Amino acid sequence: MNTFFTQVKVDKSGRARLGIIHTDHGDIETPVFMPVGTQATVKALGNDDLLAADASIILGNTYHLHLRPGEDRIAALGGLHAFMNWQRPMLTDSGGFQVLSLGAQMARNGGEDAKNQMARIDEDGVTFRSHIDGSTHRFTPESSIGVQKKLGADIIMAFDECTPDDADHDYASRAIGRTHRWAEESVAAFQSIPQVHAHRQFLFGIIQGANHADLRVESAKFITALPFDGIAIGGESIGYNMAATRETLDLLAQYLPEDKPRYTMGVGSSPQDLFDVVERGVDMFDCVAPTRLARNGALYSRAAGAEKKFRINITNAPFAEDSRPIEEGCTCYTCQNHTRAYLHHLFAADELLAMRLASIHNVFFMLELMRNIRAAIARDEFLSFKESWQKS
């Protein structure tokens, strides 16, 4: 019996499902959107804001926390939960995404001079320079797992190579070969490196393969055969390219085990994206977009409609005298206490409070949408709820 994940039910209208992830820091009802706390903070928000929004799990970033303040310091201070004073579940990524984001695709770039690269991939790991001070660091599957054990998140990720959206078949094939070897090494490291903190940790594997169907299937078969606690679908296309995301999830549906949580990494830029992955049986997803958009004045609003990606730009002139809340009926602190006109003023005056109030709304909006989605699945009404929500 799987004591980590319980599938509660599947909506009669399709693949959307309810579940519960069990951790020592509490249960997580799925499907769940996970706010991203890159550097041990969800930008502009305090823990009280996250608790008011009832965030059940947040993320940390292994790469950034390794560079500053360092996993040893965090471990000495009791791990991420104690360091942040966040007593609900947490997830850390492996640092593999930085292989892509730092421009490390040496093979794709024809073997450019490594001195011009922020990072370089080899068969055993990735060597990279800090974006903070230029110092040289290295991640391997073993070291990534070691860092994550010290950080102490409840859910940690196998080290992988995040394959670019436009990777050709030859490169993507070699990349999943590395990812598969690193997955095996991550499992071995997870099993052999002693626990640093008292609570249990769980390990997820990551399916790669870019937009190549045969490689995605090959990767799914390989990763699901290993003793991971959960299965993630990664790569630049996931979340960034929603058409490819939907296609990949439909392709892999038959290969994903029912008794383990499924995680699409980087999904959640638009509320529409949440419907797309939940409809395809995904349980977990995260994205920096809600807080990043908020800091730039882009606020979620169901009334804005799909054409405007369900968001308004509060910095636009018409909002200067708008006495309505951001979203009628929203019960977040911002909507209950402040008007669009006030938010417009704060952004115009470059006041720090603008970012906090905007971020409170966007994070609450996504988490409230997930609560409503879970309720709809419980009633076997997911598809009808999706249609009515998008049309209103």
C-alpha positions as CSV (number, residue, x, y, z in Angstrom):
1,M,0.0,0.0,0.0
2,N,1.3,3.5,-0.9
3,T,1.5,5.5,2.3
4,F,2.7,8.6,0.5
5,F,-0.1,9.2,-2.0
6,T,-3.8,8.2,-1.9
7,Q,-6.0,8.6,-5.0
8,V,-9.4,9.6,-3.7
9,K,-11.5,9.6,-6.9
10,V,-11.4,10.2,-10.6
11,D,-14.0,12.5,-12.1
12,K,-16.6,10.5,-14.1
13,S,-16.2,12.9,-17.1
14,G,-12.5,12.2,-17.7
15,R,-9.1,11.9,-16.1
16,A,-9.2,14.7,-13.5
17,R,-8.7,13.2,-10.1
18,L,-8.6,14.0,-6.4
19,G,-5.8,12.7,-4.1
20,I,-3.9,13.3,-0.9
21,I,-0.1,13.5,-0.5
22,H,0.9,12.5,3.0
23,T,4.0,14.2,4.6
24,D,5.3,14.7,8.1
25,H,4.5,18.4,7.7
26,G,0.9,17.8,6.8
27,D,-1.3,16.4,4.1
28,I,-1.6,18.1,0.6
29,E,-4.9,17.8,-1.2
30,T,-4.5,17.4,-4.9
31,P,-4.7,18.7,-7.5
32,V,-2.6,21.5,-6.1
33,F,-0.9,24.7,-7.3
34,M,2.4,25.3,-5.5
35,P,3.6,28.9,-5.1
36,V,7.4,29.2,-5.8
37,G,9.6,30.5,-3.0
38,T,12.9,30.6,-4.9
39,Q,15.2,31.9,-2.2
40,A,13.3,30.7,0.8
41,T,10.7,33.3,0.3
42,V,7.7,33.7,-2.0
43,K,8.5,37.1,-3.3
44,A,6.8,40.0,-1.6
45,L,4.8,37.7,0.7
46,G,5.2,36.7,4.4
47,N,4.1,33.4,5.8
48,D,1.0,35.0,7.2
49,D,0.0,35.9,3.6
50,L,0.6,32.4,2.5
51,L,-1.3,30.9,5.4
52,A,-4.2,33.3,4.8
53,A,-4.4,32.0,1.2
54,D,-4.1,28.4,2.6
55,A,-1.1,27.4,0.6
56,S,-0.5,23.8,1.5
57,I,3.0,23.5,0.0
58,I,5.6,25.9,-1.4
59,L,8.8,25.4,-3.4
60,G,12.4,26.3,-2.8
61,N,15.2,26.4,-5.4
62,T,18.3,24.2,-4.9
63,Y,20.5,26.2,-7.2
64,H,19.8,29.6,-5.5
65,L,19.9,28.3,-2.0
66,H,23.1,26.4,-2.6
67,L,24.7,29.7,-3.7
68,R,23.2,31.8,-0.9
69,P,23.1,31.2,2.0
70,G,24.3,27.6,1.4
71,E,22.9,24.3,2.4
72,D,25.3,23.8,5.3
73,R,24.1,27.0,6.9
74,I,20.5,26.2,6.4
75,A,21.0,22.7,7.8
76,A,22.8,24.1,10.9
77,L,19.8,26.4,11.4
78,G,17.3,23.5,11.3
79,G,16.6,23.1,7.6
80,L,14.3,25.1,5.4
81,H,11.2,24.7,7.5
82,A,12.9,26.2,10.6
83,F,14.9,28.7,8.6
84,M,11.7,30.1,7.0
85,N,9.5,29.3,10.0
86,W,7.3,27.5,7.5
87,Q,5.8,24.4,9.1
88,R,3.8,23.1,6.1
89,P,5.2,20.9,3.3
90,M,8.0,22.0,0.9
91,L,9.4,20.8,-2.4
92,T,12.9,21.6,-3.8
93,D,13.9,21.2,-7.4
94,S,17.3,19.6,-8.2
95,G,19.1,22.5,-9.9
96,G,18.8,20.8,-13.3
97,F,16.7,23.5,-14.8
98,Q,19.7,25.9,-14.4
99,V,21.5,23.7,-16.9
100,L,19.1,25.3,-19.5
101,S,18.5,28.7,-18.0
102,L,22.3,29.4,-17.7
103,G,22.8,28.6,-21.4
104,A,24.6,25.4,-20.9
105,Q,23.6,23.5,-24.0
106,M,27.2,23.0,-25.3
107,A,26.3,20.2,-27.7
108,R,23.5,22.3,-29.3
109,N,25.8,25.3,-29.7
110,G,28.4,23.4,-31.6
111,G,30.9,23.2,-28.8
112,E,31.3,26.9,-28.1
113,D,34.2,28.0,-25.9
114,A,33.3,27.0,-22.4
115,K,34.7,30.3,-21.1
116,N,31.8,32.1,-22.7
117,Q,29.3,29.8,-21.0
118,M,27.7,30.2,-17.5
119,A,27.5,26.4,-17.3
120,R,28.7,23.3,-19.1
121,I,27.2,19.8,-19.2
122,D,29.2,16.6,-19.2
123,E,28.2,13.0,-18.8
124,D,28.5,13.1,-15.0
125,G,26.9,16.5,-14.2
126,V,27.1,20.2,-14.8
127,T,29.8,22.8,-13.9
128,F,28.5,26.3,-13.6
129,R,29.5,29.8,-12.5
130,S,27.5,31.7,-9.9
131,H,25.5,34.5,-11.3
132,I,26.3,36.3,-8.0
133,D,30.1,36.4,-7.9
134,G,31.3,34.2,-10.8
135,S,32.6,31.4,-8.5
136,T,32.6,27.9,-10.0
137,H,30.3,25.2,-8.7
138,R,29.3,21.7,-9.8
139,F,26.2,19.6,-9.5
140,T,26.1,15.9,-9.9
141,P,23.2,13.6,-9.1
142,E,24.9,12.7,-5.8
143,S,25.7,16.3,-4.8
144,S,22.3,17.5,-5.8
145,I,20.6,14.9,-3.6
146,G,23.1,15.8,-0.8
147,V,22.2,19.5,-1.0
148,Q,18.5,18.7,-1.0
149,K,18.8,16.4,2.0
150,K,20.5,19.2,3.9
151,L,17.9,21.7,2.8
152,G,15.3,19.3,4.2
153,A,12.3,19.7,1.8
154,D,9.6,17.0,2.2
155,I,9.7,16.3,-1.6
156,I,13.0,16.5,-3.5
157,M,13.8,16.0,-7.2
158,A,16.2,13.7,-9.1
159,F,18.9,15.5,-11.0
160,D,18.1,15.8,-14.7
161,E,18.9,17.8,-17.8
162,C,16.0,20.1,-18.7
163,T,15.7,19.6,-22.4
164,P,15.0,22.7,-24.6
165,D,11.8,23.0,-26.5
166,D,13.6,23.1,-29.8
167,A,16.1,20.4,-29.2
168,D,16.6,18.1,-32.2
169,H,16.1,14.4,-31.9
170,D,19.8,13.6,-31.7
171,Y,20.5,16.0,-28.9
172,A,17.3,15.1,-27.0
173,S,18.2,11.4,-27.2
174,R,21.6,12.0,-25.7
175,A,20.0,14.3,-23.1
176,I,17.5,11.7,-21.9
177,G,20.4,9.2,-21.8
178,R,22.1,11.5,-19.3
179,T,18.8,12.1,-17.4
180,H,18.2,8.4,-17.1
181,R,21.7,7.6,-15.8
182,W,21.4,10.5,-13.4
183,A,18.0,9.3,-12.3
184,E,19.5,5.9,-11.3
185,E,22.3,7.7,-9.5
186,S,19.8,10.0,-7.8
187,V,18.0,7.0,-6.4
188,A,21.2,5.4,-5.2
189,A,22.3,8.7,-3.5
190,F,18.9,9.1,-1.9
191,Q,19.1,5.6,-0.5
192,S,22.7,5.9,0.7
193,I,23.1,9.5,2.0
194,P,22.0,9.6,5.6
195,Q,19.0,11.7,6.6
196,V,19.9,15.1,8.0
197,H,16.5,16.0,9.4
198,A,14.1,13.9,11.4
199,H,11.1,14.1,9.0
200,R,10.7,11.8,6.0
201,Q,11.7,13.0,2.5
202,F,10.3,11.7,-0.8
203,L,12.0,11.5,-4.2
204,F,10.5,12.3,-7.6
205,G,11.9,11.3,-11.0
206,I,11.6,13.5,-14.1
207,I,10.5,12.5,-17.6
208,Q,12.3,14.4,-20.4
209,G,12.4,14.0,-24.2
210,A,11.5,17.5,-25.5
211,N,8.8,17.4,-28.1
212,H,9.8,14.0,-29.6
213,A,7.0,11.5,-28.9
214,D,9.2,8.4,-29.1
215,L,11.7,9.9,-26.6
216,R,8.9,11.0,-24.2
217,V,7.5,7.4,-24.2
218,E,11.0,5.9,-23.8
219,S,11.7,8.3,-20.9
220,A,8.3,7.6,-19.3
221,K,8.9,3.9,-19.3
222,F,12.4,4.2,-17.8
223,I,11.5,6.7,-15.1
224,T,8.3,5.0,-14.0
225,A,10.2,1.7,-13.6
226,L,12.5,3.2,-10.9
227,P,11.5,3.4,-7.3
228,F,10.4,7.0,-7.2
229,D,7.7,8.3,-5.0
230,G,6.3,10.6,-7.6
231,I,6.7,11.3,-11.3
232,A,7.3,14.7,-12.9
233,I,7.1,15.7,-16.5
234,G,9.8,18.3,-17.2
235,G,11.5,20.1,-20.1
236,E,11.3,23.6,-21.4
237,S,8.1,22.9,-23.3
238,I,6.1,22.0,-20.2
239,G,4.3,25.1,-19.1
240,Y,6.1,27.4,-21.5
241,N,4.4,25.8,-24.5
242,M,0.9,24.7,-23.4
243,A,0.0,23.1,-26.8
244,A,3.0,20.9,-26.4
245,T,2.2,20.3,-22.8
246,R,-1.3,19.1,-23.6
247,E,0.1,16.9,-26.4
248,T,2.8,15.4,-24.1
249,L,0.3,14.6,-21.3
250,D,-2.1,13.0,-23.7
251,L,0.7,10.9,-25.1
252,L,2.0,9.8,-21.7
253,A,-1.3,9.1,-20.0
254,Q,-1.2,5.4,-20.4
255,Y,2.4,5.2,-19.0
256,L,1.9,7.2,-15.7
257,P,1.1,5.0,-12.7
258,E,-2.1,5.7,-10.9
259,D,-0.7,5.2,-7.4
260,K,1.9,8.0,-7.6
261,P,1.4,11.8,-7.8
262,R,2.1,13.4,-11.2
263,Y,3.8,16.8,-11.4
264,T,4.0,19.1,-14.4
265,M,6.9,21.5,-13.7
266,G,6.5,25.2,-14.5
267,V,2.7,25.1,-15.2
268,G,0.5,28.0,-14.0
269,S,1.2,31.2,-15.9
270,S,-2.6,31.5,-16.7
271,P,-5.6,30.1,-14.9
272,Q,-6.4,28.3,-18.2
273,D,-3.2,26.2,-17.8
274,L,-4.5,24.8,-14.5
275,F,-7.6,23.4,-16.2
276,D,-5.5,22.0,-19.1
277,V,-3.3,19.8,-16.8
278,V,-6.0,18.9,-14.3
279,E,-8.1,17.6,-17.1
280,R,-5.3,15.3,-18.0
281,G,-4.9,13.8,-14.6
282,V,-2.0,15.9,-13.2
283,D,-1.9,16.4,-9.4
284,M,0.8,19.0,-8.8
285,F,2.1,22.1,-10.7
286,D,4.1,25.3,-9.9
287,C,5.0,28.5,-11.6
288,V,6.7,31.8,-10.7
289,A,4.2,33.7,-12.9
290,P,1.6,34.7,-10.4
291,T,4.0,36.6,-8.2
292,R,6.2,37.8,-11.1
293,L,3.1,39.1,-13.0
294,A,1.8,40.8,-9.8
295,R,5.1,42.7,-9.3
296,N,4.6,44.1,-12.8
297,G,0.9,45.1,-12.2
298,A,-0.7,42.2,-14.1
299,L,-3.5,40.9,-11.8
300,Y,-5.8,37.9,-12.3
301,S,-9.4,38.5,-13.0
302,R,-11.9,36.0,-14.2
303,A,-14.0,38.9,-15.7
304,A,-11.1,39.8,-18.0
305,G,-11.7,36.7,-20.1
306,A,-9.6,34.3,-22.0
307,E,-8.6,36.8,-24.7
308,K,-6.8,38.8,-22.0
309,K,-5.5,35.7,-20.3
310,F,-7.8,36.4,-17.4
311,R,-5.8,39.3,-16.2
312,I,-5.9,43.1,-16.1
313,N,-3.0,45.6,-16.1
314,I,-3.6,47.7,-13.1
315,T,-1.2,50.4,-14.3
316,N,-3.4,51.3,-17.2
317,A,-5.0,54.8,-16.9
318,P,-8.7,53.7,-16.7
319,F,-8.0,52.1,-13.3
320,A,-6.9,55.4,-11.7
321,E,-10.5,56.2,-10.6
322,D,-11.9,52.7,-10.4
323,S,-13.4,52.1,-7.0
324,R,-14.0,48.4,-7.4
325,P,-11.8,45.6,-6.0
326,I,-9.5,43.8,-8.4
327,E,-12.1,41.0,-8.7
328,E,-15.7,41.2,-7.6
329,G,-16.4,38.5,-5.0
330,C,-12.8,37.7,-4.3
331,T,-12.2,37.3,-0.5
332,C,-8.4,37.9,-0.5
333,Y,-7.1,40.6,1.8
334,T,-6.4,43.0,-1.1
335,C,-9.8,42.8,-2.6
336,Q,-11.5,43.0,0.8
337,N,-9.7,46.1,1.8
338,H,-8.4,48.0,-1.3
339,T,-9.6,49.4,-4.7
340,R,-8.2,49.2,-8.1
341,A,-7.6,52.9,-7.9
342,Y,-5.5,52.5,-4.8
343,L,-3.4,49.7,-6.4
344,H,-3.0,51.9,-9.6
345,H,-1.7,54.7,-7.4
346,L,0.7,52.5,-5.5
347,F,2.3,51.2,-8.8
348,A,2.4,54.7,-10.2
349,A,4.2,55.9,-7.1
350,D,6.5,52.9,-7.1
351,E,5.5,52.0,-3.6
352,L,6.7,48.6,-2.2
353,L,3.2,47.9,-0.9
354,A,2.0,47.6,-4.5
355,M,4.0,44.4,-5.0
356,R,2.7,42.8,-1.7
357,L,-1.0,43.6,-2.3
358,A,-0.8,42.5,-5.9
359,S,1.0,39.3,-5.0
360,I,-1.5,38.5,-2.2
361,H,-4.3,38.6,-4.8
362,N,-2.6,36.6,-7.5
363,V,-1.6,33.8,-5.2
364,F,-4.9,33.7,-3.5
365,F,-6.7,33.7,-6.9
366,M,-4.8,30.6,-8.1
367,L,-5.3,28.7,-4.8
368,E,-9.0,29.6,-4.6
369,L,-9.4,28.4,-8.2
370,M,-7.8,25.1,-7.2
371,R,-10.2,24.8,-4.2
372,N,-13.1,25.2,-6.6
373,I,-11.6,22.8,-9.1
374,R,-11.2,20.1,-6.4
375,A,-14.8,20.7,-5.3
376,A,-16.0,20.3,-8.9
377,I,-14.1,17.0,-9.2
378,A,-15.7,15.8,-6.0
379,R,-19.1,16.4,-7.6
380,D,-18.1,14.8,-10.9
381,E,-18.6,18.2,-12.6
382,F,-15.0,19.2,-13.6
383,L,-15.7,19.7,-17.3
384,S,-18.9,21.6,-16.8
385,F,-17.2,23.8,-14.2
386,K,-14.3,24.4,-16.6
387,E,-16.7,25.5,-19.3
388,S,-18.8,27.8,-17.1
389,W,-15.7,29.3,-15.5
390,Q,-14.1,30.2,-18.8
391,K,-17.2,31.6,-20.4
392,S,-18.4,33.9,-17.6
